[in-house]
Amino acid sequence: MIYFIFKLVSNLIDLYSLTVFIYALLSWFPGAYQTALGRLVGSLVEPFLRLFRKLPLQFGGLDFTVLVALFALRLLDTLFLHFISALFLLW
């Protein structure tokens, strides 16, 4: 049961990471954010990215917000794994 919960949450984090990556790829195509896919992905990702846009992550014309957001998702996944592992060991 605990393994199922871990895999479910881990897979959801992976899926959201993929969505953030797709959002970043859309920036390479002019007008991509105005398509149906772009609006859907933007509505899913923008609230999360807004948390990181407050930080000074723009250097030399490059925006590293998406990179930091992806790193945060990986960190969340790892911390969740350690939390579940510790919880399982306490049982």
PDB file of N, CA, C and O in Angstrom:
ATOM      1  N   MET A   1       0.817  -1.195   0.000  1.00  0.00           N
ATOM      2  CA  MET A   1       0.000   0.000   0.000  1.00  0.00           C
ATOM      3  C   MET A   1       0.867   1.268   0.000  1.00  0.00           C
ATOM      4  O   MET A   1       0.605   2.211  -0.746  1.00  0.00           O
ATOM      5  N   ILE A   2       1.898   1.272   0.845  1.00  0.00           N
ATOM      6  CA  ILE A   2       2.778   2.436   0.906  1.00  0.00           C
ATOM      7  C   ILE A   2       3.530   2.601  -0.411  1.00  0.00           C
ATOM      8  O   ILE A   2       3.732   3.718  -0.886  1.00  0.00           O
ATOM      9  N   TYR A   3       3.943   1.475  -0.996  1.00  0.00           N
ATOM     10  CA  TYR A   3       4.639   1.533  -2.282  1.00  0.00           C
ATOM     11  C   TYR A   3       3.722   2.127  -3.348  1.00  0.00           C
ATOM     12  O   TYR A   3       4.163   2.926  -4.174  1.00  0.00           O
ATOM     13  N   PHE A   4       2.455   1.740  -3.333  1.00  0.00           N
ATOM     14  CA  PHE A   4       1.498   2.263  -4.303  1.00  0.00           C
ATOM     15  C   PHE A   4       1.356   3.779  -4.155  1.00  0.00           C
ATOM     16  O   PHE A   4       1.341   4.504  -5.150  1.00  0.00           O
ATOM     17  N   ILE A   5       1.253   4.254  -2.923  1.00  0.00           N
ATOM     18  CA  ILE A   5       1.126   5.691  -2.682  1.00  0.00           C
ATOM     19  C   ILE A   5       2.381   6.420  -3.159  1.00  0.00           C
ATOM     20  O   ILE A   5       2.296   7.464  -3.807  1.00  0.00           O
ATOM     21  N   PHE A   6       3.548   5.858  -2.832  1.00  0.00           N
ATOM     22  CA  PHE A   6       4.793   6.481  -3.280  1.00  0.00           C
ATOM     23  C   PHE A   6       4.852   6.550  -4.799  1.00  0.00           C
ATOM     24  O   PHE A   6       5.168   7.601  -5.357  1.00  0.00           O
ATOM     25  N   LYS A   7       4.552   5.450  -5.475  1.00  0.00           N
ATOM     26  CA  LYS A   7       4.623   5.430  -6.942  1.00  0.00           C
ATOM     27  C   LYS A   7       3.620   6.401  -7.550  1.00  0.00           C
ATOM     28  O   LYS A   7       3.921   7.058  -8.546  1.00  0.00           O
ATOM     29  N   LEU A   8       2.442   6.498  -6.967  1.00  0.00           N
ATOM     30  CA  LEU A   8       1.432   7.415  -7.479  1.00  0.00           C
ATOM     31  C   LEU A   8       1.922   8.860  -7.387  1.00  0.00           C
ATOM     32  O   LEU A   8       1.866   9.602  -8.367  1.00  0.00           O
ATOM     33  N   VAL A   9       2.397   9.253  -6.216  1.00  0.00           N
ATOM     34  CA  VAL A   9       2.878  10.626  -6.036  1.00  0.00           C
ATOM     35  C   VAL A   9       4.110  10.882  -6.902  1.00  0.00           C
ATOM     36  O   VAL A   9       4.228  11.944  -7.513  1.00  0.00           O
ATOM     37  N   SER A  10       5.013   9.927  -6.958  1.00  0.00           N
ATOM     38  CA  SER A  10       6.215  10.076  -7.774  1.00  0.00           C
ATOM     39  C   SER A  10       5.858  10.217  -9.256  1.00  0.00           C
ATOM     40  O   SER A  10       6.443  11.043  -9.957  1.00  0.00           O
ATOM     41  N   ASN A  11       4.918   9.427  -9.727  1.00  0.00           N
ATOM     42  CA  ASN A  11       4.494   9.521 -11.126  1.00  0.00           C
ATOM     43  C   ASN A  11       3.794  10.847 -11.409  1.00  0.00           C
ATOM     44  O   ASN A  11       3.954  11.408 -12.493  1.00  0.00           O
ATOM     45  N   LEU A  12       3.023  11.353 -10.453  1.00  0.00           N
ATOM     46  CA  LEU A  12       2.374  12.652 -10.637  1.00  0.00           C
ATOM     47  C   LEU A  12       3.411  13.774 -10.706  1.00  0.00           C
ATOM     48  O   LEU A  12       3.270  14.702 -11.502  1.00  0.00           O
ATOM     49  N   ILE A  13       4.445  13.689  -9.878  1.00  0.00           N
ATOM     50  CA  ILE A  13       5.520  14.686  -9.929  1.00  0.00           C
ATOM     51  C   ILE A  13       6.253  14.594 -11.266  1.00  0.00           C
ATOM     52  O   ILE A  13       6.598  15.619 -11.854  1.00  0.00           O
ATOM     53  N   ASP A  14       6.493  13.379 -11.748  1.00  0.00           N
ATOM     54  CA  ASP A  14       7.140  13.201 -13.058  1.00  0.00           C
ATOM     55  C   ASP A  14       6.280  13.778 -14.180  1.00  0.00           C
ATOM     56  O   ASP A  14       6.794  14.428 -15.090  1.00  0.00           O
ATOM     57  N   LEU A  15       4.984  13.542 -14.115  1.00  0.00           N
ATOM     58  CA  LEU A  15       4.070  14.062 -15.135  1.00  0.00           C
ATOM     59  C   LEU A  15       4.056  15.593 -15.114  1.00  0.00           C
ATOM     60  O   LEU A  15       4.059  16.232 -16.166  1.00  0.00           O
ATOM     61  N   TYR A  16       4.040  16.166 -13.927  1.00  0.00           N
ATOM     62  CA  TYR A  16       4.054  17.625 -13.820  1.00  0.00           C
ATOM     63  C   TYR A  16       5.395  18.188 -14.305  1.00  0.00           C
ATOM     64  O   TYR A  16       5.431  19.250 -14.927  1.00  0.00           O
ATOM     65  N   SER A  17       6.487  17.488 -14.025  1.00  0.00           N
ATOM     66  CA  SER A  17       7.801  17.910 -14.527  1.00  0.00           C
ATOM     67  C   SER A  17       7.807  17.919 -16.052  1.00  0.00           C
ATOM     68  O   SER A  17       8.356  18.832 -16.669  1.00  0.00           O
ATOM     69  N   LEU A  18       7.203  16.912 -16.653  1.00  0.00           N
ATOM     70  CA  LEU A  18       7.098  16.863 -18.111  1.00  0.00           C
ATOM     71  C   LEU A  18       6.269  18.036 -18.631  1.00  0.00           C
ATOM     72  O   LEU A  18       6.593  18.613 -19.669  1.00  0.00           O
ATOM     73  N   THR A  19       5.215  18.386 -17.922  1.00  0.00           N
ATOM     74  CA  THR A  19       4.380  19.519 -18.315  1.00  0.00           C
ATOM     75  C   THR A  19       5.173  20.825 -18.248  1.00  0.00           C
ATOM     76  O   THR A  19       5.044  21.674 -19.130  1.00  0.00           O
ATOM     77  N   VAL A  20       5.984  20.986 -17.216  1.00  0.00           N
ATOM     78  CA  VAL A  20       6.836  22.180 -17.101  1.00  0.00           C
ATOM     79  C   VAL A  20       7.848  22.210 -18.251  1.00  0.00           C
ATOM     80  O   VAL A  20       8.121  23.270 -18.813  1.00  0.00           O
ATOM     81  N   PHE A  21       8.400  21.053 -18.595  1.00  0.00           N
ATOM     82  CA  PHE A  21       9.353  20.973 -19.705  1.00  0.00           C
ATOM     83  C   PHE A  21       8.677  21.335 -21.031  1.00  0.00           C
ATOM     84  O   PHE A  21       9.258  22.052 -21.847  1.00  0.00           O
ATOM     85  N   ILE A  22       7.474  20.851 -21.245  1.00  0.00           N
ATOM     86  CA  ILE A  22       6.726  21.196 -22.464  1.00  0.00           C
ATOM     87  C   ILE A  22       6.471  22.698 -22.511  1.00  0.00           C
ATOM     88  O   ILE A  22       6.566  23.316 -23.572  1.00  0.00           O
ATOM     89  N   TYR A  23       6.148  23.281 -21.366  1.00  0.00           N
ATOM     90  CA  TYR A  23       5.944  24.731 -21.290  1.00  0.00           C
ATOM     91  C   TYR A  23       7.204  25.474 -21.744  1.00  0.00           C
ATOM     92  O   TYR A  23       7.124  26.459 -22.478  1.00  0.00           O
ATOM     93  N   ALA A  24       8.361  24.992 -21.302  1.00  0.00           N
ATOM     94  CA  ALA A  24       9.621  25.620 -21.705  1.00  0.00           C
ATOM     95  C   ALA A  24       9.846  25.466 -23.207  1.00  0.00           C
ATOM     96  O   ALA A  24      10.297  26.404 -23.864  1.00  0.00           O
ATOM     97  N   LEU A  25       9.539  24.301 -23.752  1.00  0.00           N
ATOM     98  CA  LEU A  25       9.712  24.093 -25.194  1.00  0.00           C
ATOM     99  C   LEU A  25       8.793  24.988 -26.015  1.00  0.00           C
ATOM    100  O   LEU A  25       9.165  25.427 -27.104  1.00  0.00           O
ATOM    101  N   LEU A  26       7.602  25.260 -25.505  1.00  0.00           N
ATOM    102  CA  LEU A  26       6.666  26.119 -26.233  1.00  0.00           C
ATOM    103  C   LEU A  26       7.225  27.527 -26.435  1.00  0.00           C
ATOM    104  O   LEU A  26       6.835  28.220 -27.374  1.00  0.00           O
ATOM    105  N   SER A  27       8.130  27.947 -25.563  1.00  0.00           N
ATOM    106  CA  SER A  27       8.693  29.295 -25.699  1.00  0.00           C
ATOM    107  C   SER A  27       9.564  29.429 -26.944  1.00  0.00           C
ATOM    108  O   SER A  27       9.864  30.546 -27.365  1.00  0.00           O
ATOM    109  N   TRP A  28       9.966  28.337 -27.525  1.00  0.00           N
ATOM    110  CA  TRP A  28      10.804  28.381 -28.720  1.00  0.00           C
ATOM    111  C   TRP A  28      10.000  28.623 -29.997  1.00  0.00           C
ATOM    112  O   TRP A  28      10.571  28.925 -31.045  1.00  0.00           O
ATOM    113  N   PHE A  29       8.689  28.493 -29.910  1.00  0.00           N
ATOM    114  CA  PHE A  29       7.837  28.629 -31.093  1.00  0.00           C
ATOM    115  C   PHE A  29       6.947  29.860 -30.947  1.00  0.00           C
ATOM    116  O   PHE A  29       6.153  29.943 -30.010  1.00  0.00           O
ATOM    117  N   PRO A  30       7.075  30.818 -31.869  1.00  0.00           N
ATOM    118  CA  PRO A  30       6.256  32.032 -31.785  1.00  0.00           C
ATOM    119  C   PRO A  30       4.763  31.699 -31.829  1.00  0.00           C
ATOM    120  O   PRO A  30       4.310  30.932 -32.679  1.00  0.00           O
ATOM    121  N   GLY A  31       4.022  32.276 -30.917  1.00  0.00           N
ATOM    122  CA  GLY A  31       2.575  32.084 -30.892  1.00  0.00           C
ATOM    123  C   GLY A  31       2.119  30.778 -30.278  1.00  0.00           C
ATOM    124  O   GLY A  31       0.919  30.504 -30.256  1.00  0.00           O
ATOM    125  N   ALA A  32       3.033  29.961 -29.779  1.00  0.00           N
ATOM    126  CA  ALA A  32       2.649  28.649 -29.244  1.00  0.00           C
ATOM    127  C   ALA A  32       1.816  28.768 -27.971  1.00  0.00           C
ATOM    128  O   ALA A  32       0.988  27.902 -27.689  1.00  0.00           O
ATOM    129  N   TYR A  33       2.030  29.833 -27.200  1.00  0.00           N
ATOM    130  CA  TYR A  33       1.260  29.998 -25.963  1.00  0.00           C
ATOM    131  C   TYR A  33      -0.192  30.389 -26.246  1.00  0.00           C
ATOM    132  O   TYR A  33      -1.043  30.280 -25.363  1.00  0.00           O
ATOM    133  N   GLN A  34      -0.480  30.838 -27.456  1.00  0.00           N
ATOM    134  CA  GLN A  34      -1.840  31.230 -27.802  1.00  0.00           C
ATOM    135  C   GLN A  34      -2.661  30.071 -28.370  1.00  0.00           C
ATOM    136  O   GLN A  34      -3.856  30.235 -28.619  1.00  0.00           O
ATOM    137  N   THR A  35      -2.053  28.916 -28.579  1.00  0.00           N
ATOM    138  CA  THR A  35      -2.796  27.752 -29.057  1.00  0.00           C
ATOM    139  C   THR A  35      -3.544  27.116 -27.888  1.00  0.00           C
ATOM    140  O   THR A  35      -3.313  27.465 -26.731  1.00  0.00           O
ATOM    141  N   ALA A  36      -4.433  26.187 -28.196  1.00  0.00           N
ATOM    142  CA  ALA A  36      -5.193  25.500 -27.145  1.00  0.00           C
ATOM    143  C   ALA A  36      -4.253  24.745 -26.207  1.00  0.00           C
ATOM    144  O   ALA A  36      -4.422  24.779 -24.988  1.00  0.00           O
ATOM    145  N   LEU A  37      -3.262  24.065 -26.784  1.00  0.00           N
ATOM    146  CA  LEU A  37      -2.290  23.340 -25.963  1.00  0.00           C
ATOM    147  C   LEU A  37      -1.486  24.308 -25.099  1.00  0.00           C
ATOM    148  O   LEU A  37      -1.261  24.047 -23.917  1.00  0.00           O
ATOM    149  N   GLY A  38      -1.058  25.411 -25.676  1.00  0.00           N
ATOM    150  CA  GLY A  38      -0.281  26.399 -24.940  1.00  0.00           C
ATOM    151  C   GLY A  38      -1.056  27.000 -23.782  1.00  0.00           C
ATOM    152  O   GLY A  38      -0.507  27.190 -22.696  1.00  0.00           O
ATOM    153  N   ARG A  39      -2.339  27.302 -24.009  1.00  0.00           N
ATOM    154  CA  ARG A  39      -3.161  27.853 -22.928  1.00  0.00           C
ATOM    155  C   ARG A  39      -3.385  26.824 -21.829  1.00  0.00           C
ATOM    156  O   ARG A  39      -3.374  27.170 -20.648  1.00  0.00           O
ATOM    157  N   LEU A  40      -3.592  25.551 -22.205  1.00  0.00           N
ATOM    158  CA  LEU A  40      -3.790  24.494 -21.211  1.00  0.00           C
ATOM    159  C   LEU A  40      -2.530  24.299 -20.372  1.00  0.00           C
ATOM    160  O   LEU A  40      -2.592  24.279 -19.143  1.00  0.00           O
ATOM    161  N   VAL A  41      -1.398  24.158 -21.038  1.00  0.00           N
ATOM    162  CA  VAL A  41      -0.135  23.954 -20.327  1.00  0.00           C
ATOM    163  C   VAL A  41       0.184  25.179 -19.469  1.00  0.00           C
ATOM    164  O   VAL A  41       0.627  25.039 -18.329  1.00  0.00           O
ATOM    165  N   GLY A  42      -0.037  26.361 -20.004  1.00  0.00           N
ATOM    166  CA  GLY A  42       0.213  27.586 -19.244  1.00  0.00           C
ATOM    167  C   GLY A  42      -0.652  27.687 -17.998  1.00  0.00           C
ATOM    168  O   GLY A  42      -0.182  28.121 -16.947  1.00  0.00           O
ATOM    169  N   SER A  43      -1.913  27.290 -18.111  1.00  0.00           N
ATOM    170  CA  SER A  43      -2.799  27.358 -16.945  1.00  0.00           C
ATOM    171  C   SER A  43      -2.388  26.361 -15.869  1.00  0.00           C
ATOM    172  O   SER A  43      -2.666  26.574 -14.689  1.00  0.00           O
ATOM    173  N   LEU A  44      -1.732  25.278 -16.263  1.00  0.00           N
ATOM    174  CA  LEU A  44      -1.264  24.293 -15.291  1.00  0.00           C
ATOM    175  C   LEU A  44       0.073  24.683 -14.661  1.00  0.00           C
ATOM    176  O   LEU A  44       0.319  24.393 -13.490  1.00  0.00           O
ATOM    177  N   VAL A  45       0.927  25.333 -15.431  1.00  0.00           N
ATOM    178  CA  VAL A  45       2.306  25.567 -15.006  1.00  0.00           C
ATOM    179  C   VAL A  45       2.529  26.965 -14.420  1.00  0.00           C
ATOM    180  O   VAL A  45       3.308  27.116 -13.479  1.00  0.00           O
ATOM    181  N   GLU A  46       1.864  27.975 -14.955  1.00  0.00           N
ATOM    182  CA  GLU A  46       2.118  29.359 -14.524  1.00  0.00           C
ATOM    183  C   GLU A  46       1.960  29.582 -13.022  1.00  0.00           C
ATOM    184  O   GLU A  46       2.798  30.273 -12.442  1.00  0.00           O
ATOM    185  N   PRO A  47       0.938  29.040 -12.355  1.00  0.00           N
ATOM    186  CA  PRO A  47       0.852  29.266 -10.898  1.00  0.00           C
ATOM    187  C   PRO A  47       2.080  28.749 -10.146  1.00  0.00           C
ATOM    188  O   PRO A  47       2.526  29.379  -9.187  1.00  0.00           O
ATOM    189  N   PHE A  48       2.621  27.621 -10.567  1.00  0.00           N
ATOM    190  CA  PHE A  48       3.817  27.073  -9.929  1.00  0.00           C
ATOM    191  C   PHE A  48       5.041  27.924 -10.240  1.00  0.00           C
ATOM    192  O   PHE A  48       5.856  28.188  -9.357  1.00  0.00           O
ATOM    193  N   LEU A  49       5.172  28.352 -11.489  1.00  0.00           N
ATOM    194  CA  LEU A  49       6.328  29.168 -11.875  1.00  0.00           C
ATOM    195  C   LEU A  49       6.293  30.544 -11.223  1.00  0.00           C
ATOM    196  O   LEU A  49       7.342  31.149 -10.998  1.00  0.00           O
ATOM    197  N   ARG A  50       5.095  31.045 -10.916  1.00  0.00           N
ATOM    198  CA  ARG A  50       4.972  32.345 -10.268  1.00  0.00           C
ATOM    199  C   ARG A  50       5.700  32.373  -8.920  1.00  0.00           C
ATOM    200  O   ARG A  50       6.186  33.418  -8.487  1.00  0.00           O
ATOM    201  N   LEU A  51       5.765  31.208  -8.264  1.00  0.00           N
ATOM    202  CA  LEU A  51       6.492  31.120  -6.992  1.00  0.00           C
ATOM    203  C   LEU A  51       7.973  31.443  -7.174  1.00  0.00           C
ATOM    204  O   LEU A  51       8.602  32.020  -6.287  1.00  0.00           O
ATOM    205  N   PHE A  52       8.521  31.072  -8.321  1.00  0.00           N
ATOM    206  CA  PHE A  52       9.948  31.252  -8.588  1.00  0.00           C
ATOM    207  C   PHE A  52      10.251  32.550  -9.324  1.00  0.00           C
ATOM    208  O   PHE A  52      11.395  33.004  -9.317  1.00  0.00           O
ATOM    209  N   ARG A  53       9.264  33.150  -9.952  1.00  0.00           N
ATOM    210  CA  ARG A  53       9.495  34.395 -10.694  1.00  0.00           C
ATOM    211  C   ARG A  53       9.813  35.554  -9.756  1.00  0.00           C
ATOM    212  O   ARG A  53      10.343  36.577 -10.190  1.00  0.00           O
ATOM    213  N   LYS A  54       9.494  35.399  -8.474  1.00  0.00           N
ATOM    214  CA  LYS A  54       9.813  36.435  -7.489  1.00  0.00           C
ATOM    215  C   LYS A  54      11.313  36.476  -7.190  1.00  0.00           C
ATOM    216  O   LYS A  54      11.820  37.478  -6.685  1.00  0.00           O
ATOM    217  N   LEU A  55      12.011  35.400  -7.498  1.00  0.00           N
ATOM    218  CA  LEU A  55      13.450  35.314  -7.252  1.00  0.00           C
ATOM    219  C   LEU A  55      14.214  35.922  -8.429  1.00  0.00           C
ATOM    220  O   LEU A  55      13.719  35.902  -9.556  1.00  0.00           O
ATOM    221  N   PRO A  56      15.401  36.457  -8.190  1.00  0.00           N
ATOM    222  CA  PRO A  56      16.194  37.019  -9.294  1.00  0.00           C
ATOM    223  C   PRO A  56      16.881  35.902 -10.093  1.00  0.00           C
ATOM    224  O   PRO A  56      18.042  35.578  -9.846  1.00  0.00           O
ATOM    225  N   LEU A  57      16.162  35.327 -11.039  1.00  0.00           N
ATOM    226  CA  LEU A  57      16.678  34.195 -11.808  1.00  0.00           C
ATOM    227  C   LEU A  57      16.920  34.540 -13.279  1.00  0.00           C
ATOM    228  O   LEU A  57      17.078  33.645 -14.109  1.00  0.00           O
ATOM    229  N   GLN A  58      16.949  35.833 -13.601  1.00  0.00           N
ATOM    230  CA  GLN A  58      17.224  36.262 -14.969  1.00  0.00           C
ATOM    231  C   GLN A  58      18.643  36.821 -15.012  1.00  0.00           C
ATOM    232  O   GLN A  58      18.976  37.775 -14.308  1.00  0.00           O
ATOM    233  N   PHE A  59      19.470  36.203 -15.857  1.00  0.00           N
ATOM    234  CA  PHE A  59      20.867  36.621 -15.988  1.00  0.00           C
ATOM    235  C   PHE A  59      21.208  36.745 -17.468  1.00  0.00           C
ATOM    236  O   PHE A  59      21.046  35.791 -18.228  1.00  0.00           O
ATOM    237  N   GLY A  60      21.671  37.898 -17.868  1.00  0.00           N
ATOM    238  CA  GLY A  60      22.127  38.089 -19.238  1.00  0.00           C
ATOM    239  C   GLY A  60      21.083  37.763 -20.291  1.00  0.00           C
ATOM    240  O   GLY A  60      21.412  37.203 -21.336  1.00  0.00           O
ATOM    241  N   GLY A  61      19.848  38.103 -20.033  1.00  0.00           N
ATOM    242  CA  GLY A  61      18.791  37.838 -20.998  1.00  0.00           C
ATOM    243  C   GLY A  61      18.235  36.428 -20.958  1.00  0.00           C
ATOM    244  O   GLY A  61      17.335  36.100 -21.732  1.00  0.00           O
ATOM    245  N   LEU A  62      18.746  35.593 -20.081  1.00  0.00           N
ATOM    246  CA  LEU A  62      18.246  34.222 -19.943  1.00  0.00           C
ATOM    247  C   LEU A  62      17.445  34.094 -18.655  1.00  0.00           C
ATOM    248  O   LEU A  62      17.816  34.652 -17.622  1.00  0.00           O
ATOM    249  N   ASP A  63      16.345  33.355 -18.726  1.00  0.00           N
ATOM    250  CA  ASP A  63      15.483  33.142 -17.567  1.00  0.00           C
ATOM    251  C   ASP A  63      15.637  31.695 -17.108  1.00  0.00           C
ATOM    252  O   ASP A  63      15.301  30.764 -17.839  1.00  0.00           O
ATOM    253  N   PHE A  64      16.141  31.518 -15.909  1.00  0.00           N
ATOM    254  CA  PHE A  64      16.378  30.185 -15.363  1.00  0.00           C
ATOM    255  C   PHE A  64      15.247  29.715 -14.450  1.00  0.00           C
ATOM    256  O   PHE A  64      15.425  28.767 -13.685  1.00  0.00           O
ATOM    257  N   THR A  65      14.092  30.365 -14.523  1.00  0.00           N
ATOM    258  CA  THR A  65      12.964  30.018 -13.662  1.00  0.00           C
ATOM    259  C   THR A  65      12.525  28.578 -13.871  1.00  0.00           C
ATOM    260  O   THR A  65      12.300  27.856 -12.900  1.00  0.00           O
ATOM    261  N   VAL A  66      12.402  28.153 -15.107  1.00  0.00           N
ATOM    262  CA  VAL A  66      11.937  26.791 -15.394  1.00  0.00           C
ATOM    263  C   VAL A  66      12.948  25.771 -14.888  1.00  0.00           C
ATOM    264  O   VAL A  66      12.565  24.735 -14.345  1.00  0.00           O
ATOM    265  N   LEU A  67      14.220  26.055 -15.060  1.00  0.00           N
ATOM    266  CA  LEU A  67      15.260  25.139 -14.587  1.00  0.00           C
ATOM    267  C   LEU A  67      15.198  24.975 -13.068  1.00  0.00           C
ATOM    268  O   LEU A  67      15.304  23.860 -12.557  1.00  0.00           O
ATOM    269  N   VAL A  68      15.029  26.073 -12.357  1.00  0.00           N
ATOM    270  CA  VAL A  68      14.932  26.016 -10.897  1.00  0.00           C
ATOM    271  C   VAL A  68      13.647  25.300 -10.479  1.00  0.00           C
ATOM    272  O   VAL A  68      13.647  24.550  -9.503  1.00  0.00           O
ATOM    273  N   ALA A  69      12.560  25.525 -11.208  1.00  0.00           N
ATOM    274  CA  ALA A  69      11.300  24.845 -10.900  1.00  0.00           C
ATOM    275  C   ALA A  69      11.435  23.334 -11.099  1.00  0.00           C
ATOM    276  O   ALA A  69      10.937  22.556 -10.285  1.00  0.00           O
ATOM    277  N   LEU A  70      12.100  22.918 -12.167  1.00  0.00           N
ATOM    278  CA  LEU A  70      12.316  21.483 -12.387  1.00  0.00           C
ATOM    279  C   LEU A  70      13.204  20.890 -11.298  1.00  0.00           C
ATOM    280  O   LEU A  70      12.969  19.770 -10.844  1.00  0.00           O
ATOM    281  N   PHE A  71      14.218  21.632 -10.881  1.00  0.00           N
ATOM    282  CA  PHE A  71      15.069  21.179  -9.784  1.00  0.00           C
ATOM    283  C   PHE A  71      14.251  21.034  -8.496  1.00  0.00           C
ATOM    284  O   PHE A  71      14.432  20.071  -7.750  1.00  0.00           O
ATOM    285  N   ALA A  72      13.360  21.980  -8.238  1.00  0.00           N
ATOM    286  CA  ALA A  72      12.516  21.918  -7.039  1.00  0.00           C
ATOM    287  C   ALA A  72      11.592  20.698  -7.077  1.00  0.00           C
ATOM    288  O   ALA A  72      11.354  20.069  -6.045  1.00  0.00           O
ATOM    289  N   LEU A  73      11.078  20.365  -8.244  1.00  0.00           N
ATOM    290  CA  LEU A  73      10.226  19.175  -8.363  1.00  0.00           C
ATOM    291  C   LEU A  73      11.025  17.903  -8.109  1.00  0.00           C
ATOM    292  O   LEU A  73      10.530  16.986  -7.453  1.00  0.00           O
ATOM    293  N   ARG A  74      12.247  17.834  -8.617  1.00  0.00           N
ATOM    294  CA  ARG A  74      13.108  16.665  -8.351  1.00  0.00           C
ATOM    295  C   ARG A  74      13.412  16.567  -6.857  1.00  0.00           C
ATOM    296  O   ARG A  74      13.393  15.480  -6.280  1.00  0.00           O
ATOM    297  N   LEU A  75      13.690  17.707  -6.243  1.00  0.00           N
ATOM    298  CA  LEU A  75      13.966  17.734  -4.809  1.00  0.00           C
ATOM    299  C   LEU A  75      12.745  17.276  -4.017  1.00  0.00           C
ATOM    300  O   LEU A  75      12.872  16.517  -3.056  1.00  0.00           O
ATOM    301  N   LEU A  76      11.572  17.736  -4.418  1.00  0.00           N
ATOM    302  CA  LEU A  76      10.335  17.309  -3.760  1.00  0.00           C
ATOM    303  C   LEU A  76      10.145  15.806  -3.878  1.00  0.00           C
ATOM    304  O   LEU A  76       9.751  15.153  -2.912  1.00  0.00           O
ATOM    305  N   ASP A  77      10.418  15.259  -5.039  1.00  0.00           N
ATOM    306  CA  ASP A  77      10.294  13.816  -5.258  1.00  0.00           C
ATOM    307  C   ASP A  77      11.258  13.045  -4.356  1.00  0.00           C
ATOM    308  O   ASP A  77      10.883  12.039  -3.755  1.00  0.00           O
ATOM    309  N   THR A  78      12.495  13.519  -4.266  1.00  0.00           N
ATOM    310  CA  THR A  78      13.498  12.857  -3.425  1.00  0.00           C
ATOM    311  C   THR A  78      13.134  12.953  -1.950  1.00  0.00           C
ATOM    312  O   THR A  78      13.242  11.970  -1.217  1.00  0.00           O
ATOM    313  N   LEU A  79      12.705  14.132  -1.513  1.00  0.00           N
ATOM    314  CA  LEU A  79      12.312  14.297  -0.115  1.00  0.00           C
ATOM    315  C   LEU A  79      11.110  13.430   0.230  1.00  0.00           C
ATOM    316  O   LEU A  79      11.035  12.872   1.324  1.00  0.00           O
ATOM    317  N   PHE A  80      10.178  13.318  -0.697  1.00  0.00           N
ATOM    318  CA  PHE A  80       9.013  12.464  -0.472  1.00  0.00           C
ATOM    319  C   PHE A  80       9.445  11.006  -0.344  1.00  0.00           C
ATOM    320  O   PHE A  80       8.917  10.278   0.497  1.00  0.00           O
ATOM    321  N   LEU A  81      10.397  10.574  -1.167  1.00  0.00           N
ATOM    322  CA  LEU A  81      10.911   9.208  -1.075  1.00  0.00           C
ATOM    323  C   LEU A  81      11.529   8.959   0.299  1.00  0.00           C
ATOM    324  O   LEU A  81      11.279   7.925   0.918  1.00  0.00           O
ATOM    325  N   HIS A  82      12.330   9.902   0.770  1.00  0.00           N
ATOM    326  CA  HIS A  82      12.962   9.740   2.083  1.00  0.00           C
ATOM    327  C   HIS A  82      11.926   9.755   3.203  1.00  0.00           C
ATOM    328  O   HIS A  82      12.054   9.017   4.179  1.00  0.00           O
ATOM    329  N   PHE A  83      10.910  10.586   3.066  1.00  0.00           N
ATOM    330  CA  PHE A  83       9.853  10.643   4.068  1.00  0.00           C
ATOM    331  C   PHE A  83       9.094   9.323   4.135  1.00  0.00           C
ATOM    332  O   PHE A  83       8.843   8.803   5.222  1.00  0.00           O
ATOM    333  N   ILE A  84       8.729   8.781   2.980  1.00  0.00           N
ATOM    334  CA  ILE A  84       8.008   7.504   2.941  1.00  0.00           C
ATOM    335  C   ILE A  84       8.899   6.384   3.468  1.00  0.00           C
ATOM    336  O   ILE A  84       8.432   5.507   4.194  1.00  0.00           O
ATOM    337  N   SER A  85      10.176   6.410   3.106  1.00  0.00           N
ATOM    338  CA  SER A  85      11.103   5.379   3.592  1.00  0.00           C
ATOM    339  C   SER A  85      11.226   5.431   5.108  1.00  0.00           C
ATOM    340  O   SER A  85      11.194   4.393   5.770  1.00  0.00           O
ATOM    341  N   ALA A  86      11.366   6.621   5.657  1.00  0.00           N
ATOM    342  CA  ALA A  86      11.477   6.761   7.111  1.00  0.00           C
ATOM    343  C   ALA A  86      10.184   6.341   7.792  1.00  0.00           C
ATOM    344  O   ALA A  86      10.212   5.701   8.843  1.00  0.00           O
ATOM    345  N   LEU A  87       9.070   6.692   7.209  1.00  0.00           N
ATOM    346  CA  LEU A  87       7.778   6.309   7.770  1.00  0.00           C
ATOM    347  C   LEU A  87       7.619   4.800   7.758  1.00  0.00           C
ATOM    348  O   LEU A  87       7.124   4.212   8.720  1.00  0.00           O
ATOM    349  N   PHE A  88       8.038   4.176   6.668  1.00  0.00           N
ATOM    350  CA  PHE A  88       7.927   2.722   6.550  1.00  0.00           C
ATOM    351  C   PHE A  88       8.837   2.023   7.561  1.00  0.00           C
ATOM    352  O   PHE A  88       8.462   0.993   8.123  1.00  0.00           O
ATOM    353  N   LEU A  89      10.023   2.573   7.794  1.00  0.00           N
ATOM    354  CA  LEU A  89      10.953   1.967   8.748  1.00  0.00           C
ATOM    355  C   LEU A  89      10.466   2.106  10.184  1.00  0.00           C
ATOM    356  O   LEU A  89      10.829   1.300  11.040  1.00  0.00           O
ATOM    357  N   LEU A  90       9.651   3.118  10.457  1.00  0.00           N
ATOM    358  CA  LEU A  90       9.131   3.308  11.808  1.00  0.00           C
ATOM    359  C   LEU A  90       8.008   2.331  12.137  1.00  0.00           C
ATOM    360  O   LEU A  90       7.706   2.097  13.308  1.00  0.00           O
ATOM    361  N   TRP A  91       7.394   1.765  11.110  1.00  0.00           N
ATOM    362  CA  TRP A  91       6.302   0.821  11.352  1.00  0.00           C
ATOM    363  C   TRP A  91       6.858  -0.431  11.849  1.00  0.00           C
ATOM    364  O   TRP A  91       6.114  -1.373  12.121  1.00  0.00           O
TER     365      TRP A  91
END
